[in-house]
């Protein structure tokens, strides 16, 4: 027991000495505070928690541990910081992630640039068709350099998605979204025209757009011949058959589009029939799926080039307009068997007009029945129509076909005769001309026109 008391007293004395030492130390720190000491006390706190593990459940020191718990371990680390190791690993993973993303983006950028600039592509050509159906028209404002509105204009836009699909199917582009974006920023939808184009794989995006225009060396053309005597109906049918334009689109263009030629004598509200007779017969080169107005203008421009000053003066000398001359020429074109009798038929037409007689030309009656073949029926001959030249005097309202230059020349330079009738000689395939109705009827009785 005495030993235990001595031990307890020793502990109290040690505690008192330590408290006194601590007090002296605190007074010294107040007089001159030291930063390292503060850090020392801060670092000792975790160590004290560890030392508690060295005490038994009664709060006494373990039997195998002696000495001051904090005397030599205040600054000694227990183990390496887990946060330090995690921070290094996270930084390394983030760096690897950035490198991977950069590589992927660089690859994507290279692939996009290769497609846009047509790099590293095999050499080939492909045909691409842009039909009229993918184009739409709209009216937009025109602006001057200062941004002020100066008027309006009508533009035609293509369906960019359709165009990109066709180019991708042909292997000319790889990324549809990229081509569509390029077209939107460069107004590619208004820079292309309907048609069929032969395009090369070496064309970049800009070149593809530039080559999908009428007149470019990539536009595929077709030569179409229109003989003398074709009506506008037949001309439009052939244009549609050759893939140049649709029949309905041509009719709509003929009726509504503006064609600035004086010989048309056209009012503000036109009719498609106003162009009848002026679509000059010839062989033309067209682009496939081209604008109907452009196709029609080819015919009109050719007619204009044929119409010289002498022809206009001769029509005026006859007291006729250009339209009337063309109408007479169209009747000659349908009736004449060869060039030798064109001027003779012209003389019969003029003689009947001057006499106030009906022209009696069956070709005019058949004009309003374009799909009928053979001679007119009895019902057609009695039909109340301005084109029925058996019932009505004067010229029909419009030409009935597109005459050639031989018929136009004959209309301007008729023979001077007293003939009022003519009839086909089935034996020769040419016409016989007569002064009187009796002579005409007698000859007709000898022919079998069936």
KENUPA-115482 format. One record per residue (C-alpha): residue number from 1; residue in three letters; x, y, z. Coordinates in Angstrom, 3 decimals. Each point is the difference from the previous one (the first is absolute). Layout:
BEGIN
(r NUM "ala" (X Y Z)),
...
END
This chain:
BEGIN
(r 1 "unk" (0.000 0.000 0.000)),
(r 2 "unk" (2.834 2.354 0.873)),
(r 3 "unk" (1.467 -0.726 -3.405)),
(r 4 "unk" (-3.218 0.880 -1.669)),
(r 5 "unk" (-0.217 3.297 1.893)),
(r 6 "unk" (3.513 0.858 -1.034)),
(r 7 "unk" (-0.868 -0.769 -3.578)),
(r 8 "unk" (-3.119 2.156 0.152)),
(r 9 "unk" (1.903 2.871 1.566)),
(r 10 "unk" (2.612 -0.311 -2.695)),
(r 11 "unk" (-2.698 0.291 -2.659)),
(r 12 "unk" (-1.467 3.114 1.674)),
(r 13 "unk" (3.432 1.570 0.296)),
(r 14 "unk" (0.677 -0.697 -3.656)),
(r 15 "unk" (-3.351 1.496 -0.875)),
(r 16 "unk" (0.694 3.115 2.069)),
(r 17 "unk" (3.425 0.387 -1.545)),
(r 18 "unk" (-1.421 -0.379 -3.469)),
(r 19 "unk" (-2.746 2.536 0.718)),
(r 20 "unk" (2.555 2.455 1.302)),
(r 21 "unk" (2.157 -0.549 -3.052)),
(r 22 "unk" (-2.974 0.508 -2.268)),
(r 23 "unk" (-0.905 3.233 1.769)),
(r 24 "unk" (3.528 1.272 -0.369)),
(r 25 "unk" (-0.049 -0.910 -3.688)),
(r 26 "unk" (-3.335 1.771 -0.607)),
(r 27 "unk" (1.334 3.174 1.656)),
(r 28 "unk" (3.069 -0.161 -2.213)),
(r 29 "unk" (-2.141 -0.415 -3.121)),
(r 30 "unk" (-2.138 2.987 0.961)),
(r 31 "unk" (3.135 2.069 0.310)),
(r 32 "unk" (1.381 -1.200 -3.365)),
(r 33 "unk" (-2.438 -2.230 -2.047)),
(r 34 "unk" (1.640 -2.470 -2.324)),
(r 35 "unk" (-1.771 -1.396 -3.065)),
(r 36 "unk" (1.835 -3.349 -0.012)),
(r 37 "unk" (-1.236 -0.672 3.561)),
(r 38 "unk" (-3.579 0.522 -1.065)),
(r 39 "unk" (0.459 -2.442 -2.788)),
(r 40 "unk" (1.609 -2.412 2.465)),
(r 41 "unk" (-2.994 0.016 2.281)),
(r 42 "unk" (-2.299 -0.398 -2.965)),
(r 43 "unk" (1.887 -3.000 -1.272)),
(r 44 "unk" (0.115 -1.619 3.471)),
(r 45 "unk" (-3.779 -0.245 0.231)),
(r 46 "unk" (-0.363 -3.011 -2.355)),
(r 47 "unk" (2.888 -1.710 1.805)),
(r 48 "unk" (-1.735 0.337 3.374)),
(r 49 "unk" (-3.011 -1.777 -1.462)),
(r 50 "unk" (2.252 -2.865 -1.041)),
(r 51 "unk" (1.611 -0.127 3.435)),
(r 52 "unk" (-3.367 -0.540 1.604)),
(r 53 "unk" (-0.001 -3.338 -1.712)),
(r 54 "unk" (3.026 -0.882 2.147)),
(r 55 "unk" (-2.048 0.370 3.206)),
(r 56 "unk" (-2.053 -2.785 1.415)),
(r 57 "unk" (-3.752 0.142 0.689)),
(r 58 "unk" (0.584 1.433 3.518)),
(r 59 "unk" (1.782 2.976 -1.453)),
(r 60 "unk" (3.384 -1.080 1.291)),
(r 61 "unk" (3.098 -0.441 -2.091)),
(r 62 "unk" (0.634 -3.348 -1.585)),
(r 63 "unk" (2.428 -2.117 1.893)),
(r 64 "unk" (2.496 -0.069 -2.845)),
(r 65 "unk" (0.065 3.732 -0.609)),
(r 66 "unk" (1.883 2.516 2.097)),
(r 67 "unk" (0.951 3.606 -0.349)),
(r 68 "unk" (-1.677 3.167 -1.248)),
(r 69 "unk" (-2.405 -0.769 -2.830)),
(r 70 "unk" (0.730 3.207 -1.841)),
(r 71 "unk" (3.603 0.506 0.869)),
(r 72 "unk" (1.490 -1.414 -3.203)),
(r 73 "unk" (-2.979 -0.436 -2.389)),
(r 74 "unk" (-1.557 3.477 -0.388)),
(r 75 "unk" (1.239 0.378 -3.610)),
(r 76 "unk" (0.406 -3.601 -1.032)),
(r 77 "unk" (-2.515 -0.961 -2.800)),
(r 78 "unk" (-1.940 -3.192 0.577)),
(r 79 "unk" (-0.385 -0.864 -3.771)),
(r 80 "unk" (-0.060 1.599 -3.533)),
(r 81 "unk" (-3.033 2.209 -0.806)),
(r 82 "unk" (-2.796 -1.781 -2.006)),
(r 83 "unk" (-1.125 3.353 -1.490)),
(r 84 "unk" (3.438 0.515 -1.456)),
(r 85 "unk" (-0.034 -3.319 -1.828)),
(r 86 "unk" (-3.581 0.592 -1.298)),
(r 87 "unk" (0.875 3.476 -1.274)),
(r 88 "unk" (2.907 -1.268 -2.079)),
(r 89 "unk" (-2.058 -2.812 -1.531)),
(r 90 "unk" (-2.915 2.348 -0.818)),
(r 91 "unk" (2.292 2.496 -1.696)),
(r 92 "unk" (1.556 -2.740 -2.109)),
(r 93 "unk" (-3.413 -1.324 -1.066)),
(r 94 "unk" (-1.194 3.518 -0.906)),
(r 95 "unk" (3.085 0.548 -2.148)),
(r 96 "unk" (-0.576 -3.319 -1.782)),
(r 97 "unk" (-3.667 0.957 -0.575)),
(r 98 "unk" (0.970 3.351 -1.542)),
(r 99 "unk" (2.490 -1.688 -2.300)),
(r 100 "unk" (-2.595 -2.558 -1.172)),
(r 101 "unk" (-2.617 2.695 -0.658)),
(r 102 "unk" (2.552 2.063 -1.933)),
(r 103 "unk" (0.925 -2.992 -2.154)),
(r 104 "unk" (-3.659 -0.781 -0.754)),
(r 105 "unk" (-0.773 3.617 -0.874)),
(r 106 "unk" (3.071 0.212 -2.204)),
(r 107 "unk" (-1.053 -3.168 -1.859)),
(r 108 "unk" (-3.535 1.314 -0.468)),
(r 109 "unk" (1.302 3.350 -1.242)),
(r 110 "unk" (2.290 -1.728 -2.479)),
(r 111 "unk" (-2.788 -2.239 -1.294)),
(r 112 "unk" (-2.347 2.996 -0.402)),
(r 113 "unk" (2.682 2.044 -1.757)),
(r 114 "unk" (0.817 -2.924 -2.294)),
(r 115 "unk" (-3.651 -0.287 -1.019)),
(r 116 "unk" (-0.482 3.728 -0.458)),
(r 117 "unk" (3.196 0.410 -2.027)),
(r 118 "unk" (-0.321 -3.345 -1.870)),
(r 119 "unk" (3.355 -1.297 1.272)),
(r 120 "unk" (1.197 -3.579 -0.428)),
(r 121 "unk" (-2.979 -1.068 -2.120)),
(r 122 "unk" (0.026 -2.550 -2.784)),
(r 123 "unk" (-0.477 1.484 -3.454)),
(r 124 "unk" (-3.470 -0.607 -1.480)),
(r 125 "unk" (-2.994 1.835 -1.467)),
(r 126 "unk" (-3.658 -0.250 0.940)),
(r 127 "unk" (-3.243 1.356 -1.408)),
(r 128 "unk" (-2.249 2.005 2.312)),
(r 129 "unk" (-3.512 1.164 -0.955)),
(r 130 "unk" (-1.654 3.045 1.574)),
(r 131 "unk" (-3.645 -0.124 -1.163)),
(r 132 "unk" (-2.275 3.014 -0.178)),
(r 133 "unk" (-2.110 -1.404 2.839)),
(r 134 "unk" (2.653 0.809 2.627)),
(r 135 "unk" (0.077 3.690 -0.921)),
(r 136 "unk" (-2.309 2.670 1.382)),
(r 137 "unk" (-0.312 3.670 -0.893)),
(r 138 "unk" (-0.340 2.938 2.338)),
(r 139 "unk" (0.150 3.786 -0.180)),
(r 140 "unk" (2.719 1.732 2.013)),
(r 141 "unk" (1.013 3.621 0.514)),
(r 142 "unk" (2.994 1.422 -1.841)),
(r 143 "unk" (2.250 2.305 2.027)),
(r 144 "unk" (2.597 2.590 -0.921)),
(r 145 "unk" (3.437 0.332 1.578)),
(r 146 "unk" (-1.446 1.874 2.971)),
(r 147 "unk" (-2.601 -2.662 0.676)),
(r 148 "unk" (-2.915 2.015 -1.362)),
(r 149 "unk" (-2.737 -1.803 -1.916)),
(r 150 "unk" (0.143 0.704 -3.732)),
(r 151 "unk" (-2.630 -2.447 -1.230)),
(r 152 "unk" (-0.793 -3.693 -0.151)),
(r 153 "unk" (1.173 -2.958 -2.005)),
(r 154 "unk" (-1.126 -3.576 -0.422)),
(r 155 "unk" (2.471 -2.710 0.919)),
(r 156 "unk" (-0.094 -3.774 -0.213)),
(r 157 "unk" (1.164 -2.169 2.899)),
(r 158 "unk" (0.950 -3.666 -0.108)),
(r 159 "unk" (-0.740 -2.555 2.711)),
(r 160 "unk" (3.426 -0.286 1.652)),
(r 161 "unk" (-0.839 -3.302 1.703)),
(r 162 "unk" (-0.994 -1.638 -3.303)),
(r 163 "unk" (3.135 1.310 -1.697)),
(r 164 "unk" (2.233 -1.289 2.826)),
(r 165 "unk" (-1.685 -3.423 -0.134)),
(r 166 "unk" (0.684 -0.340 -3.729)),
(r 167 "unk" (3.632 1.056 0.378)),
(r 168 "unk" (0.543 -2.433 2.862)),
(r 169 "unk" (-1.635 -2.855 -1.923)),
(r 170 "unk" (2.355 0.755 -2.886)),
(r 171 "unk" (2.994 -0.154 2.361)),
(r 172 "unk" (0.969 3.614 -0.655)),
(r 173 "unk" (-0.370 1.015 3.668)),
(r 174 "unk" (0.166 -1.953 3.260)),
(r 175 "unk" (-1.621 2.304 2.535)),
(r 176 "unk" (-3.454 1.252 -0.915)),
(r 177 "unk" (-0.267 2.302 3.028)),
(r 178 "unk" (3.288 1.667 -0.858)),
(r 179 "unk" (-1.018 0.648 -3.620)),
(r 180 "unk" (-3.383 1.396 1.098)),
(r 181 "unk" (1.745 2.321 2.473)),
(r 182 "unk" (2.378 1.152 -2.740)),
(r 183 "unk" (-2.942 0.723 -2.338)),
(r 184 "unk" (-1.809 2.041 2.645)),
(r 185 "unk" (3.019 2.183 0.684)),
(r 186 "unk" (0.813 0.396 -3.725)),
(r 187 "unk" (-3.589 0.252 -1.363)),
(r 188 "unk" (0.523 -3.133 -2.058)),
(r 189 "unk" (-3.753 -0.572 -0.267)),
(r 190 "unk" (-0.408 3.007 -2.332)),
(r 191 "unk" (3.161 -0.634 -2.026)),
(r 192 "unk" (-1.044 -3.290 -1.616)),
(r 193 "unk" (-2.402 -0.682 -2.886)),
(r 194 "unk" (-2.217 -2.920 -0.983)),
(r 195 "unk" (1.685 -2.479 -2.284)),
(r 196 "unk" (2.176 -3.067 -0.242)),
(r 197 "unk" (3.702 0.439 0.707)),
(r 198 "unk" (3.102 -2.126 -0.437)),
(r 199 "unk" (2.130 0.737 3.046)),
(r 200 "unk" (3.535 -1.070 0.897)),
(r 201 "unk" (1.127 -1.370 3.368)),
(r 202 "unk" (2.813 2.579 0.006)),
(r 203 "unk" (-2.507 2.859 0.380)),
(r 204 "unk" (-0.073 1.550 3.465)),
(r 205 "unk" (-3.236 1.351 1.473)),
(r 206 "unk" (0.278 3.361 -1.724)),
(r 207 "unk" (0.809 -1.591 -3.365)),
(r 208 "unk" (-2.951 -2.380 0.303)),
(r 209 "unk" (-2.368 2.955 0.422)),
(r 210 "unk" (1.606 1.964 -2.835)),
(r 211 "unk" (-0.283 -2.954 -2.386)),
(r 212 "unk" (-3.684 -0.591 0.736)),
(r 213 "unk" (-1.029 3.010 -2.083)),
(r 214 "unk" (-1.436 0.352 -3.452)),
(r 215 "unk" (2.815 0.828 -2.376)),
(r 216 "unk" (2.725 -1.706 2.012)),
(r 217 "unk" (2.182 -2.587 -1.717)),
(r 218 "unk" (-1.486 -2.647 2.314)),
(r 219 "unk" (-3.571 0.556 -1.147)),
(r 220 "unk" (-1.244 -2.840 -2.198)),
(r 221 "unk" (-1.741 1.196 -3.155)),
(r 222 "unk" (-2.282 -1.592 -2.564)),
(r 223 "unk" (-0.593 0.999 -3.618)),
(r 224 "unk" (-3.665 0.112 -0.988)),
(r 225 "unk" (-1.344 0.619 -3.513)),
(r 226 "unk" (-3.390 1.607 -0.657)),
(r 227 "unk" (-1.220 -0.202 -3.602)),
(r 228 "unk" (-1.992 2.695 -1.765)),
(r 229 "unk" (-3.698 -0.289 0.689)),
(r 230 "unk" (0.261 -1.116 3.643)),
(r 231 "unk" (-2.576 1.664 2.221)),
(r 232 "unk" (0.861 1.283 3.455)),
(r 233 "unk" (-1.763 -3.051 1.416)),
(r 234 "unk" (2.298 -2.311 -1.946)),
(r 235 "unk" (3.085 2.037 0.891)),
(r 236 "unk" (-0.769 -0.142 3.715)),
(r 237 "unk" (-0.687 -3.718 -0.230)),
(r 238 "unk" (3.386 -0.633 -1.605)),
(r 239 "unk" (1.790 2.140 2.580)),
(r 240 "unk" (-1.565 -2.079 2.733)),
(r 241 "unk" (0.878 -3.264 -1.752)),
(r 242 "unk" (3.650 1.080 -0.269)),
(r 243 "unk" (0.151 0.892 3.702)),
(r 244 "unk" (0.482 3.717 -0.609)),
(r 245 "unk" (-3.129 1.349 1.746)),
(r 246 "unk" (-3.382 -1.209 1.162)),
(r 247 "unk" (-2.999 0.695 -2.245)),
(r 248 "unk" (-2.022 1.741 2.713)),
(r 249 "unk" (2.935 2.147 1.065)),
(r 250 "unk" (0.518 1.084 -3.605)),
(r 251 "unk" (-3.649 0.949 -0.402)),
(r 252 "unk" (0.038 1.950 3.238)),
(r 253 "unk" (3.154 1.817 -1.041)),
(r 254 "unk" (-1.445 0.777 -3.449)),
(r 255 "unk" (-3.069 1.537 1.630)),
(r 256 "unk" (1.517 1.869 2.945)),
(r 257 "unk" (3.667 0.810 -0.590)),
(r 258 "unk" (1.048 3.239 -1.676)),
(r 259 "unk" (1.565 -0.215 -3.454)),
(r 260 "unk" (1.046 3.417 -1.223)),
(r 261 "unk" (-0.396 -0.291 -3.764)),
(r 262 "unk" (-2.019 2.571 -1.900)),
(r 263 "unk" (-1.165 -2.491 -2.634)),
(r 264 "unk" (-2.014 -1.872 2.654)),
(r 265 "unk" (-2.370 2.971 0.378)),
(r 266 "unk" (-0.800 -1.285 3.446)),
(r 267 "unk" (-2.059 1.741 2.675)),
(r 268 "unk" (0.497 -0.039 3.751)),
(r 269 "unk" (-2.075 -3.150 0.446)),
(r 270 "unk" (1.396 -2.432 -2.526)),
(r 271 "unk" (-1.143 -3.366 -1.228)),
(r 272 "unk" (2.168 -2.967 -0.832)),
(r 273 "unk" (-1.409 0.106 -3.528)),
(r 274 "unk" (1.595 3.448 -0.462)),
(r 275 "unk" (3.261 -1.829 -0.715)),
(r 276 "unk" (-1.475 -2.318 -2.611)),
(r 277 "unk" (1.798 0.331 -3.328)),
(r 278 "unk" (3.024 1.807 1.466)),
(r 279 "unk" (1.799 -3.076 1.335)),
(r 280 "unk" (2.248 -0.181 -3.004)),
(r 281 "unk" (0.640 -3.517 -1.351)),
(r 282 "unk" (3.649 -1.004 0.137)),
(r 283 "unk" (2.444 -2.283 1.827)),
(r 284 "unk" (0.787 1.251 3.491)),
(r 285 "unk" (2.327 -0.999 2.794)),
(r 286 "unk" (-1.669 -0.116 3.389)),
(r 287 "unk" (1.100 -0.762 3.527)),
(r 288 "unk" (-1.955 -2.741 1.695)),
(r 289 "unk" (-2.588 1.241 2.503)),
(r 290 "unk" (0.695 3.596 -0.929)),
(r 291 "unk" (-2.198 2.966 0.775)),
(r 292 "unk" (-3.095 -0.007 -2.265)),
(r 293 "unk" (0.342 3.718 -0.677)),
(r 294 "unk" (3.593 -0.532 -1.144)),
(r 295 "unk" (-1.058 -2.776 -2.373)),
(r 296 "unk" (-2.830 2.081 -1.470)),
(r 297 "unk" (2.266 2.987 -0.351)),
(r 298 "unk" (2.314 -2.023 -2.242)),
(r 299 "unk" (-2.805 -0.315 -2.570)),
(r 300 "unk" (-1.056 3.637 0.248)),
(r 301 "unk" (3.528 1.290 -0.265)),
(r 302 "unk" (0.576 -2.072 -3.138)),
(r 303 "unk" (-3.178 1.397 -1.555)),
(r 304 "unk" (1.157 3.513 0.890)),
(r 305 "unk" (3.345 -0.634 -1.692)),
(r 306 "unk" (-1.832 -1.068 -3.190)),
(r 307 "unk" (-2.291 3.025 -0.033)),
(r 308 "unk" (1.872 2.712 -1.873)),
(r 309 "unk" (-0.992 3.538 -0.951)),
(r 310 "unk" (-0.990 -0.950 -3.576)),
(r 311 "unk" (-2.522 -2.519 1.314)),
(r 312 "unk" (-1.539 2.561 2.348)),
(r 313 "unk" (-0.218 2.571 -2.814)),
(r 314 "unk" (-1.570 -2.535 -2.366)),
(r 315 "unk" (-2.639 -0.886 2.607)),
(r 316 "unk" (-0.830 3.682 0.384)),
(r 317 "unk" (-0.307 0.356 -3.799)),
(r 318 "unk" (-2.572 -2.813 0.061)),
(r 319 "unk" (-1.856 1.742 2.814)),
(r 320 "unk" (0.724 -2.883 2.366)),
(r 321 "unk" (1.582 -0.401 3.423)),
(r 322 "unk" (2.773 -2.489 0.624)),
(r 323 "unk" (-2.511 -2.227 1.810)),
(r 324 "unk" (-2.331 -0.017 -3.019)),
(r 325 "unk" (2.871 -0.857 -2.327)),
(r 326 "unk" (1.009 -2.890 2.263)),
(r 327 "unk" (-3.633 -1.183 0.146)),
(r 328 "unk" (-0.205 -0.074 -3.819)),
(r 329 "unk" (3.388 -1.722 -0.132)),
(r 330 "unk" (-1.220 -2.661 2.445)),
(r 331 "unk" (-2.971 -0.764 -2.274)),
(r 332 "unk" (2.359 -0.275 -2.971)),
(r 333 "unk" (2.291 -2.287 2.014)),
(r 334 "unk" (-2.821 -2.418 0.718)),
(r 335 "unk" (-1.422 0.040 -3.550)),
(r 336 "unk" (3.019 0.085 -2.339)),
(r 337 "unk" (1.368 -3.264 -1.342)),
(r 338 "unk" (3.338 1.551 -1.031)),
(r 339 "unk" (1.741 3.344 -0.338)),
(r 340 "unk" (-1.110 0.497 -3.618)),
(r 341 "unk" (-3.655 0.488 0.933)),
(r 342 "unk" (0.329 2.078 3.168)),
(r 343 "unk" (-0.322 3.353 -1.776)),
(r 344 "unk" (-2.997 -1.337 -1.997)),
(r 345 "unk" (-1.810 -1.037 3.185)),
(r 346 "unk" (0.829 3.433 1.429)),
(r 347 "unk" (-1.700 1.604 -3.000)),
(r 348 "unk" (-3.169 -2.047 0.622)),
(r 349 "unk" (-0.064 1.084 3.667)),
(r 350 "unk" (0.421 3.681 -0.878)),
(r 351 "unk" (-2.605 -0.199 -2.793)),
(r 352 "unk" (-2.552 -1.534 2.363)),
(r 353 "unk" (0.764 2.506 2.768)),
(r 354 "unk" (-0.419 2.903 -2.432)),
(r 355 "unk" (-3.249 -1.482 -1.293)),
(r 356 "unk" (-1.384 -0.548 3.499)),
(r 357 "unk" (-0.243 -3.736 -0.562)),
(r 358 "unk" (0.580 -2.628 2.733)),
(r 359 "unk" (3.444 -1.532 -0.395)),
(r 360 "unk" (-1.368 -3.539 0.307)),
(r 361 "unk" (3.341 -1.423 1.220)),
(r 362 "unk" (-0.554 -3.231 1.906)),
(r 363 "unk" (3.394 0.162 1.723)),
(r 364 "unk" (-1.304 2.960 1.973)),
(r 365 "unk" (-3.036 -2.003 1.113)),
(r 366 "unk" (2.256 -2.840 1.189)),
(r 367 "unk" (2.138 2.408 2.062)),
(r 368 "unk" (-2.408 -0.190 2.947)),
(r 369 "unk" (0.118 -3.819 -0.182)),
(r 370 "unk" (3.757 -0.611 0.335)),
(r 371 "unk" (-0.300 -3.722 0.681)),
(r 372 "unk" (-2.304 -0.738 -2.936)),
(r 373 "unk" (1.479 -1.796 -2.984)),
(r 374 "unk" (-1.303 0.154 -3.559)),
(r 375 "unk" (-2.554 2.300 -1.620)),
(r 376 "unk" (-2.461 1.948 2.151)),
(r 377 "unk" (-3.271 -1.729 0.832)),
(r 378 "unk" (-3.421 1.376 -0.981)),
(r 379 "unk" (-0.487 1.183 3.589)),
(r 380 "unk" (3.294 1.891 -0.102)),
(r 381 "unk" (-0.955 1.711 -3.250)),
(r 382 "unk" (-3.155 1.333 1.659)),
(r 383 "unk" (1.646 0.908 3.305)),
(r 384 "unk" (-0.467 3.611 1.134)),
(r 385 "unk" (3.616 1.034 0.421)),
(r 386 "unk" (1.973 3.091 -1.090)),
(r 387 "unk" (2.408 -2.460 -1.601)),
(r 388 "unk" (-2.763 -1.432 -2.202)),
(r 389 "unk" (0.915 1.748 -3.267)),
(r 390 "unk" (-2.981 -1.565 -1.745)),
(r 391 "unk" (-2.406 1.924 2.228)),
(r 392 "unk" (1.914 3.210 0.677)),
(r 393 "unk" (1.740 2.412 -2.355)),
(r 394 "unk" (3.366 1.523 0.611)),
(r 395 "unk" (3.057 -1.496 1.664)),
(r 396 "unk" (-0.162 -2.301 3.026)),
(r 397 "unk" (0.793 1.667 3.366)),
(r 398 "unk" (3.588 -1.285 0.081)),
(r 399 "unk" (2.429 -1.857 -2.226)),
(r 400 "unk" (-0.707 -3.725 -0.060)),
(r 401 "unk" (3.641 -1.157 -0.020)),
(r 402 "unk" (3.578 1.223 -0.201)),
(r 403 "unk" (0.756 0.795 -3.655)),
(r 404 "unk" (3.446 -0.170 -1.544)),
(r 405 "unk" (1.701 2.767 -1.957)),
(r 406 "unk" (-1.296 -1.314 -3.339)),
(r 407 "unk" (-3.612 0.441 1.089)),
(r 408 "unk" (0.693 3.402 1.598)),
(r 409 "unk" (1.653 1.149 -3.219)),
(r 410 "unk" (-2.997 -1.239 -2.018)),
(r 411 "unk" (-2.401 1.842 2.320)),
(r 412 "unk" (1.938 3.223 -0.574)),
(r 413 "unk" (0.357 -0.592 -3.750)),
(r 414 "unk" (-3.142 -1.710 -1.362)),
(r 415 "unk" (-0.459 -0.804 -3.657)),
(r 416 "unk" (-2.368 2.266 -1.947)),
(r 417 "unk" (-2.801 -2.318 -1.195)),
(r 418 "unk" (-3.762 -0.274 -0.313)),
(r 419 "unk" (-0.133 -3.294 1.818)),
(r 420 "unk" (-2.539 -0.442 2.785)),
(r 421 "unk" (0.110 -3.787 0.339)),
(r 422 "unk" (2.492 -2.820 0.138)),
(r 423 "unk" (-0.246 -3.735 0.566)),
(r 424 "unk" (2.456 -2.835 0.519)),
(r 425 "unk" (0.845 -2.158 -2.970)),
(r 426 "unk" (0.394 -3.446 1.528)),
(r 427 "unk" (1.922 -1.238 -3.029)),
(r 428 "unk" (2.804 2.562 0.355)),
(r 429 "unk" (-0.302 0.970 3.644)),
(r 430 "unk" (-0.131 3.684 -0.963)),
(r 431 "unk" (-2.866 2.486 -0.341)),
(r 432 "unk" (-2.025 1.114 -3.008)),
(r 433 "unk" (-1.268 3.621 -0.042)),
(r 434 "unk" (-3.333 1.271 -1.372)),
(r 435 "unk" (-1.725 3.302 -0.698)),
(r 436 "unk" (-3.580 -1.169 0.624)),
(r 437 "unk" (-1.882 -2.249 2.380)),
(r 438 "unk" (-1.285 -2.090 -2.929)),
(r 439 "unk" (3.501 -0.871 -1.200)),
(r 440 "unk" (0.989 -0.836 3.543)),
(r 441 "unk" (-3.003 -2.275 0.643)),
(r 442 "unk" (0.452 -1.798 -3.322)),
(r 443 "unk" (3.614 -0.814 0.829)),
(r 444 "unk" (-0.801 -1.102 3.554)),
(r 445 "unk" (-2.570 -2.440 -1.414)),
(r 446 "unk" (2.829 -1.806 -1.784)),
(r 447 "unk" (2.049 -0.507 3.156)),
(r 448 "unk" (-0.279 -2.620 2.725)),
(r 449 "unk" (1.106 1.759 3.182)),
(r 450 "unk" (-0.857 -2.908 2.276)),
END
